[in-house]
Each structure stands twice: as C-alpha cells, then as structure tokens.
Amino acid sequence: ANTSIQNKHPIIDEYRSTLTFTYPVAQDLDKVYVMTSEKLVYANMKKDVEVLQDVLKHLRSMRETWEEVMRLAKR
C-alpha cells in the first residue's frame, strides 16, 4: 500500500507542473492537487481506506470532467 500510494505523488506533481497560472482556473486546480497530495499522505500514514476512496472518487470525477471538456472541444 505504501509504495502504491507514494507512486501517485509524482503524477500529481506532474499535473501541477503543467498548470499555466495566467489562467485563474490554474490556481483552483493547484489547490485541488495540493489537497489530493495531502490526503494521500494522511491516508498512507493512517492506513485510512476511506480517505483513499474519497481521493479516488474525486480524481475519477475530475477525469470525467476533462473527458467531457475534450469531447466538447472537438465539436
């Protein structure tokens, strides 16, 4: 579990590194990514499955939103 959770941090760091802060939404996304990373650390320390499930639910929701944005952008 520890290794799997720790492997997610570079992914989140990569997401953060791609943000362009000239757009206001980037600040909001950065806060979400920081919160997600903090939750992963907490869940790893406490071995809290509920927190991990919450993070997963949130990330899936974000993925669905981006998929919809990309679908609409193709029109």
C-alpha positions, -999 to 999 in steps of 0.1 A, spaced: 0 0 0 28 24 9 46 20 -24 14 23 -44 4 55 -26 38 70 -29 39 63 -66 10 87 -70 28 118 -58 50 122 -90 18 120 -110 2 148 -90 34 168 -92 34 164 -129 -1 177 -131 9 207 -110 39 214 -132 17 217 -163 -5 244 -149 -4 278 -166 -11 304 -139 -21 331 -163 -55 314 -162 -75 318 -129 -86 281 -130 -50 270 -126 -49 284 -91 -80 264 -82 -66 232 -98 -33 237 -79 -52 238 -46 -70 206 -56 -38 189 -64 -22 200 -32 -52 188 -12 -51 155 -30 -14 150 -22 -20 159 14 -49 134 16 -27 107 2 0 114 28 -26 113 56 -42 81 42 -8 65 39 2 74 75 -31 63 90 -38 35 65 -72 50 60 -90 33 32 -120 57 33 -97 87 26 -82 68 -3 -116 60 -17 -126 97 -14 -94 107 -33 -102 81 -60 -138 93 -63 -126 129 -67 -99 120 -92 -124 100 -113 -148 129 -112 -120 152 -125 -111 128 -152 -148 126 -163 -149 164 -164 -118 166 -186 -131 139 -209 -163 160 -213 -142 191 -220 -122 174 -246 -153 159 -262 -169 194 -264 -137 209 -277 -137 186 -307 -171 199 -319 
